[in-house]
C-alpha cells in the first residue's frame, strides 16, 4: 500500500484535491482509501443518540453498521492520540492511501499551497514534502511544482512514484 500525504494549511484546498484525486485514481484502476486528521471535535455519532450513549457509558469501541456502510469508533480516553502508523495499520489494504493532515508526520507528502493566502511554504522546513501543488507560480522551490487545478498531472505524479 502506497501512503502519500496531502498537507497544507487550513483552507488551502487539501480536501478539495483529495476529493478530485480519488475518482481520477480509481478511473485509472487503483483502489484508494483515505485517512483524514482533524483538530476539530467531530461528532461522528451526532445523529445517533444510542451510539453516543454506548461510547459515553464506557465502551472501548462502537461499530455502527447500516446497509450502506459501517464505521468503527474507538475511544482512546486516557491514551494518547493514535499515531498515523497505528491508523494506517487499521486500514484495509488498497493500492493508494491518501493521508490528509498529519503535516508534521514523517511520510511523503504533496503540499497544497495557494500563494494568495499568504501562508509560508511547509516544504521549506519539511524534508518529507516531495512536491508542491499550487495555483500560481512559485519561486525558489527546489521541488516539482504541480498545477493544483490539473488533477490528471497530480495523479500522474502519484502513480509515477
C-alpha positions in Angstrom: 0.0 0.0 0.0 1.5 3.3 -1.1 0.9 6.0 1.6 1.0 9.6 0.4 0.1 12.7 2.4 -1.7 15.8 1.2 -0.5 18.6 3.5 -1.2 22.3 3.8 -2.6 25.0 6.0 -6.3 25.1 6.8 -8.3 26.4 3.8 -5.6 25.6 1.3 -7.8 23.1 -0.6 -6.5 19.7 0.7 -9.9 18.1 0.9 -10.9 19.5 -2.4 -7.8 18.0 -4.0 -8.3 14.6 -2.3 -12.0 14.6 -3.5 -10.8 15.2 -7.0 -8.0 12.7 -6.9 -10.0 9.7 -5.7 -12.2 9.3 -8.9 -9.2 10.1 -11.1 -7.1 7.4 -9.5 -10.0 4.9 -9.5 -10.6 5.6 -13.2 -7.0 4.5 -13.7 -7.7 1.2 -11.9 -6.3 2.0 -8.5 -8.1 1.3 -5.2 -7.9 4.3 -2.9 -8.6 4.9 0.8 -8.1 8.0 2.9 -7.2 8.9 6.4 -8.2 12.4 7.5 -6.8 14.1 10.5 -8.8 16.9 12.1 -8.3 19.1 15.1 -12.0 19.7 15.2 -14.1 17.9 17.7 -16.1 15.9 15.1 -19.2 14.1 16.4 -19.4 11.1 14.2 -22.4 9.8 16.1 -24.1 13.1 16.3 -27.3 11.8 14.7 -27.4 8.5 16.7 -28.1 9.0 20.4 -27.8 5.3 21.0 -24.2 5.1 19.7 -23.2 8.2 21.7 -24.8 6.7 24.8 -22.7 3.5 24.3 -19.5 5.4 24.0 -20.3 7.6 27.0 -21.1 4.5 29.0 -17.6 3.4 28.6 -17.5 1.1 25.5 -13.9 1.0 24.2 -15.3 0.6 20.6 -18.7 1.0 19.0 -19.2 -0.3 15.5 -22.2 1.2 13.7 -23.5 -0.6 10.6 -26.1 0.2 8.0 -27.0 -1.5 4.7 -24.7 1.1 3.0 -21.6 1.4 5.3 -20.1 0.7 8.7 -17.9 2.8 10.9 -15.8 1.9 13.9 -15.5 4.5 16.7 -12.6 3.8 19.1 -12.4 5.7 22.3 -8.8 6.4 23.4 -9.9 8.2 26.6 -6.7 8.4 28.7 -4.4 7.0 26.0 -2.5 9.3 23.6 -4.0 10.1 20.2 -3.3 7.3 17.7 -0.3 7.8 15.5 -0.6 7.8 11.7 1.3 4.5 11.7 -1.3 2.9 14.0 -4.1 4.3 12.0 -2.6 3.0 8.7 -2.3 -0.4 10.2 -6.0 -0.5 10.8 -6.8 0.3 7.1 -7.8 -2.4 4.6 -5.1 -2.9 2.0 -5.5 -0.7 -1.1 -3.2 0.5 -3.8 -3.0 4.1 -2.6 -3.8 5.5 0.9 -4.1 9.3 0.8 -3.5 10.9 4.1 -4.9 14.4 4.7 -3.4 16.3 7.5 -0.7 14.8 9.7 1.5 17.5 8.3 4.2 17.0 11.0 4.4 13.3 10.5 7.4 11.8 8.6 5.9 10.4 5.4 6.0 11.6 1.8 3.6 14.4 1.2 2.4 16.8 -1.5 1.9 20.2 -0.2 -1.1 22.2 -1.3 -0.3 25.9 -1.4 -2.1 29.0 -2.5 0.3 32.0 -2.6 -2.6 34.4 -2.3 -3.3 33.0 1.2 0.0 34.5 2.4 0.9 31.3 4.3 4.5 30.1 4.4 5.5 27.1 2.4 5.8 24.0 4.5 8.4 22.5 2.2 11.0 25.0 3.4 11.1 23.1 6.8 9.8 19.6 5.9 12.1 17.3 4.0 9.2 14.8 3.5 7.4 17.1 1.1 8.2 15.7 -2.3 6.2 18.2 -4.5 4.0 21.3 -4.2 0.6 21.6 -5.8 0.0 25.3 -6.3 -2.4 27.5 -8.2 0.2 30.2 -9.1 3.9 30.1 -10.0 6.3 29.7 -7.1 9.9 31.0 -7.0 12.9 29.4 -5.3 11.3 26.0 -4.7 13.6 23.1 -5.5 10.8 20.5 -5.8 8.4 19.5 -8.6 5.6 22.2 -8.8 2.3 20.7 -9.9 -0.7 22.7 -11.1 -3.3 22.5 -8.3 -6.1 22.7 -11.0 -4.7 19.8 -13.1 -5.8 16.7 -11.2 -4.5 14.4 -14.0 -1.0 15.9 -13.6 -1.1 15.3 -9.9 -2.4 11.8 -10.4 0.4 11.1 -12.9 2.9 12.3 -10.3 1.4 10.0 -7.6 1.3 7.0 -9.9 4.9 7.6 -11.1 6.3 7.4 -7.6 
